[in-house]
Amino acid sequence: MLDQRKISYLLLVAASVFIGYFILISEGFHGGGDSLAHFRIAKFSLNHPMYLLDHWGKPFFTLLAFPFAQIGFKGIQVYNLFLGGISCILLIQIAGHFKWKIYWVTIPLILATPIYLQEFFSGLTEVTFATILLSVLLLQLKKRYTASFVLLSFLPFVRTEAVVLIAWFILLDLLEKPSWRILLLLTGTFVYTVIGGFAKGDFLWLMNEMPYAGGEHIYGSGSLLHYINLMPEKIGWVILTLSAIGILAAALNSVKHETAGTSLIKYAAAPLALYIGFHSAMWFGGRVSAGLPRILAAIVPLLAICALYSINLISNWFNKRWIGHGIALMITSLVVWNAYVHVELPVKLGQEEKTLKNVADYIRANNLIDHKIHYYSLYSEMTLNLDPHNKEQCQQVIHTRDEPERNVEAGSLVIWDAHFSPNEGAMPLKNLITSDYFELLEVFEPERPFTTIGNQPYKVYLFYRKEI
């Protein structure tokens, strides 16, 4: 008899080794500046514990990731791969709970979905979010509601939009069997309010330090169907079709009070709809959403649950179990092929990173590395091996924007990039170009021109602060 458990774990190990190899040899990464920011916060939290309460960095994510970040940026990528493996194991346990006959296909359904696979080459939070959410669902299925609610209460400290899912679970609890356990959904907020209150001297720090307030001027807006339109490429038609079949079948079976179908609607389909609906509304309304495809990674395991339900329904139509496994093998082939088509491995440096690398090479070649460096893109920290806490070596962001010379001492360098400097840094290029205090040393352009936030052509300018 086919030992699915052994096959599942062998597949998981093989896939993890395969992906891990490409993590090690890849020069590039996914997630851009946000990946670097999460890595930086996690890395320095060991020596600077206040980073563990950085609101933008997501405190619970930082707490989980910081041991891996001490290894370096590759460490936080390995952390994401490790969590991806855990999400596979959790889904296998969910399949076992429902006694589904075919579950080894879980591994490719999760790890080979393009947007999820790309997350392993980043320092982003979506895989952590997805894994914790799967843990919550499994605990709910096992009726371990206390543990489930406590764990769920910390999810907003991985990704803020978790509050939408918390509202859903509150509604479920009120409709089904109201209990005192609903108060446990405040656990995470209470813990971080108290810790941050004593550490920062502000018990309202979660509100006062909300990082998304006033960010509408940076981000754009777009179609309400933006994320729906992204799904075929970022997730794939095979998984989407299987998920749609699974959700439809679950809805019909839930009317018949079938346990698996009812659970699928409550714990997978509804959170899916709420999550996508929330982000679609934020992007459509221009509310601090950049319309980034990566947010879809958080729902990949939920789609995998629906797809797995569908696969098992289809396999039940046949008397021969080997036919069901044959169908699963065909699905696996299509999913893996889709990943091969849409995910380039190893990951190469993006045009933005290549340009900043050229800046670092120029600085070293011209013996300027001993000058204090002001910069905006966190990638400059990596290319120039800068310690942001060493104020004699470097400083991120020039705070006196109208008179930048006041904040930049003579002999220093300024790296102005078209992405971060005018947006997050709010430093107009003209303030440096027109100043008598700054000499333009070089302008760096990408090999292939592209536009960045604000629809501006991406370029990097290197300035020298003169003595006047």
N, C-alpha and C positions, 0 to 999 in steps of 0.2 A: 504493500500500500504506500502511496505517495505521502511522505512525511513533510507536510507543509511547513511546520514550524522550523524544521532544520533548513529547508529550502529558503524560507523567508529570511532567516538570519544569515545564511550564506550569501544570499543576494545582497542583503544590507551591508555586510562586511565588504563584499566585492565592490559594490557601488561606492561605498565610503572611501575605500582605498583609491579607487579610480579618480573620484573627485578630489580627494586629498592630494594626490599627485599633481593635479593641475593647479591646485591652490599654491603649492610650493614652487612651481615653475612659472606661474603667471607673473608678469611684470606689472600688469594693470589690475584694475579692480572696478567694481560696480558701486554705484551709490554716490559718487562725486564727493563734494565737500561734507555732506552729512555723514558719510561713512568715516571720514577723517576726524570729524568733530566728536562722534561717539567714541572712536578709538582713543582720542586725546583725553577725553574726560575719564574714561575707564583706566587708561594707563597711569595718569597722574593722581588718581584717587587714593593710591596707596600712601603716597607721601603728602598729599593734600586732601584730607578726608572730606573737606567741604564739597568736593566734586561729587561725593555720594549723595548730595542734596541738590545737585544742579537740576533745575526744573526742566530745561530744554533737553538735557541729556537723558532724562527719564531715570529716576533714582533706582527703581527696582531692576531695570535692565543693567544699569551700571554696576550694581551690587553683584549680579550674576556674572557679568562679563569681565570684571576687573582682574581676576586671577589670570585669565587667558591673555589679556592685553599686556601683561608684564613681559610676555614673550616677544611682543612686537605686533605689528599690524597683521602678520600672518596668524598670530595667536587668536585674534578676535574673529578671523575668518574660519579658523578651525573650530572655534566656539559655535559659530553658526552652523557648521556642518554637523557638529555633535548634537545640537538641538534638533537639526533636521532628522538625524537618526532616531532620536527620542520620539519625534512626532510619528515616525513610521511604527515604532514599537507600540505606541499608544493606540494607533489605529488598528493594529493587529489585535490588541486586547479588546477593542470595541467590537471588532469582527467576531472574536471569540465569545463575547458576551451575547451576541445575537445568534451564535452557532452557524455563521455563514460558512459554506463549504469551501469557498475559494477566497483566500486572502493574501497569498504570496504576491499577487499583483499590486498590492499596496505600495511596495517599494518603488517601482517605476512610476506609479500614479502620482507619488509625491516628489521623489527626487529628480525625476526627468521632466517635470513640468517647467518650461523655460523660465518663468519669472521666479520660481522658487529656487531653481538651480543657480540662477544669477545671484541670489541673495547670499549664497555660500562664499561668494567672492567679494563680500562687502562687510561693513561694520554696522549694518543697519539693524533695526529692532523687529522687523516683521516676523522673522522665524521664531524669535522668543515669544512674541505675542501669540502666534499660531499654536505653538507647543503648549503654552500655559492654557490657552482656550481649550485645546483637546483634553488636557488633564482635567479641567473643570467639567467637561462633558462626560468623561469617563466616570468621574466621581459622582456626578448626577445619576448616571445609569445604575451605578452600584448603590444608590440611595445613601451615599455618604455626604449628606447635604451640608453639614457643618464645615467639613474640610473644603468642600466645593466653594461655598460662599466666602470663606476666608481667603482662599487662593484667588478667586475672582475679584475680590476687593483690591488686590494689588495690581490688577491688570492695567488700570489707568496710568500707573507709574512705569508702564512699558510703552503704551501708546494711549494718548488721551481719549481717542474715540471709543475706548472701552466703556465709557460711561453710557453709551447708547445700548450696549449689550447688557450692562448691569440693570438698566431700566427694563429691559425685556425679561430678565430673570426675576425682577421684583414683580412684574405683572403676572408671570407664570405662578409665582408663589402665592400671590393674592387670589388668583383665580382657582387654584387647585386646593391648596391647604395652607392658609395663612398661619405663620408661626413666628416665634421670637427670633428665629434664625435669620430673618430678613435684616435684622440689625447688624449681623456680622458683615454685611456688605459695606459697612462703614469702617471696618477694621484697618484697611490700608491707609485710608485718609486720616484716621485717628492717630495711627502710629507715626506717619510722616509729619503730621501737624505738630505732634508733641516733640518729636526729635528735632525737627526744624525750628520749632518755637524756642527751645532752649539753646540750640546751636547758633541761630541767627538773631535771637532776640525779637522775633516777630511770629506770633502764633497764627497770623493770617498770611504767611508767606506763600502758600499755595495759590492764593488769589492775587496777592500783590506782585508776585514774580511770574505770573502767567506769561509765557514767552510769545504767545501768538497775538497778543493785543496790539493793534495798530500795524499789523503786517500786510494789510490789504494793498498798500501802494506797491509792494514788491511783486506780488503774484497777480496772475491774470484770471481769466474766466473763460468758459467755453460751453460746449454743448452738454445738455443734460444726459445725453447718451454716450458721453466721452469714454467712460470706463467699460460700458457694454461693448463699444466699438473696438476697444483695445483687447478684449478677451480672446478672440480667435488667435491672435498672434502670440500674446503673452501666456496664454494657458493652453490653447489648442482645441480644435473642433472635436476631437475624439472624447476628451474629458468633459467638455461642455455638453456634448450630445448625450453621453452616458449619464451625466449629472441631471440633465433635464428630464430624461426618461425616469431616473430614480426618484426625483422629486414628484413628478406626476403620479407615478405608481404609489409612492408613499402617501400622497394625498388621498388617493382612492382607497388604499388599504387602511388608512387611519379612520376612515368612515366606518370600516368594518371592525374597528378597535384592535387592529393588528399592532402588537407592541413595537416592533421594529419601525413600521411606517409612522406611527404616532411620534416615536422618539426622534426619528429623522426630521420630521417637520418642526418639532419644538427646538431641537438642539443643533440642527445643521441648516435647514432651509431658511428658517426665520432669521437666525443670526446673519446668514449670507445676505438676505434681502435688506436687512437693516444696515449692515456695514456698507454695502454698495450704494444703497439709497442715501445714506448720510454723506459719503464722499462725493457722490454725484451732485447732491444739492449744494455742498460747499463749493465745488468747482463751478457749477452753474451760477451761483450767486456771488462768486468772487470773494469768498470768505476764507482767507488764509489757506488756500489750497493751490498748489502749483500744478495740479493735474498729473502728478508723477505716476507712471505705470506701476512702480514697485509696491504701492499699497495693495495691489491685487495678490501679492505673495501671502498676505495674512490669511486669505480665505482658501488657499489651495488645499489644505487638509480637509476643510469642510466639503469642498467639491469632491475630494477623493472619497469621503464617506458616501456621498450620494452616488458616485460612479460605482463604488464597490457594491452597494445595495443593488444597483441596476445589473451589474455583472452576475450576481448571484441569482437574481430573478430569472435572467436569461438562461443561465446554466440549469436551473430547475425545470426548464421546459424539456430537457433531454434526460433520458434514462441513464445514459452512459456518462459517468463522471468525466472521462477523458475528453469528451466533446467540450464540456465546460472549460477544462484546462486549456484545450486547444484554442478556444475563443479568447481566453485570457492571454494566451501567448501571442495571438494575433494583435490584440489590443496593445500589449506591451511593445511589440515591434513598431506599431504606428506611433505610440507615445515617444519612444526612444528616438525614432527617426525625426519626429517633429522637434525634439530637443537638439538633435544634431544640426538641423537646418537653421534653427533660430538662435542658438547659443554658440558663440565662437570660443573654442578652447585651444590653447591657453588664452587667457584674457590679455589683450594688448593695452598699452597705455592709450588713453584718449588724447585727442588733439590738445585739449586744455592742459593736461598733465605734461605732455611732450613739450609744449611751449614753456611751461614753468621750469621744466628740467633744463631746457636750453638757457634760461635765465641763470640757473644755478651754475651751469657749466661756464657761462660767461664770467660770473663773479669769481669763480675759482681760477679761471685762466688768466684773469687780469689782477690777481692777487688782492682782491677786495673782500675776502672772506673774514678778515679781522675787523672790518668796519661794522658798527652797529647796523642792524637791518630792521626796517619797518616793512611790514607785509600785511596782506589781507587774506590770501588763500592759505588754508592750513597745509596744503601740499608743499608749500615752501619750507615748512618745518621739517618735513621728511627729506626733501632734496638737499637742504642745507644743514641738516642735523641740528636744528635749533631747539633750545629749551625755553619755552615761553615764560618760564618763571625767572630766568636770568635776564634781568632788565639791562644789564651792561652789554649783553650779547644781542638782544632783539626786543621788539615790541610789536604786538599785533594791533592794528588800527591806530590812526592818528586822530586824537580826540578834538584838537583845535582845528576844525575843518576849514573855517574861513581864513585863518592865519596859520597854516600848517607848520610854518617855520618855528613857531613858538613851542611846538611839541617835539621837534626834531632837531637834535643837536648837530652842530657843524661836523662834517666828515661822515655822516650817516648815509645809508642808502634807503631808498623807498622803492618797493616793488608794487606798482599799481596795475591791477588786472581788471579787465572790463566786466568780469562776472561779479566778484565779491566787493571790490572797492567802491563802486558807485551805488550799490544796492544795500547789502548788509552793512557796509562801512560808511555809506552816505558821504563819500568823498568824491566830488566832481573832479574830473581830470583837469579842467581849466584852472582850478585852484593851485595846481602844481605847475602846469605849463606856463601860466602867465606870471608866476612868482619869480622875482629876481634872485630869490634865495636858492632856487633849485636848478640844477643843470641836467638836461636830458642826456643820458649816456647812450641809450640804445632803445629801439622799439623792436619787439619780438612778435612775429605773426605766425599763426599755425600753418602747417603745410597745406591743409585744405581749409579755406576760409569758412567760418560758420558764425552764426549770430547767437548771442547769449541773452540772459534776462534783460528785458527792456528793448529787445529787438536791435541790439547794438552789435557791430562786428567785434569779435573777440580779438583783443590785442593785449600785450603786456608792455608797460613802460618802466624803464629803470632810471631813477633819478639819483643825483648826488646832491646832498645838502652842502652848499658853499658857505664859506666864512665871509661875512660882509660886515 
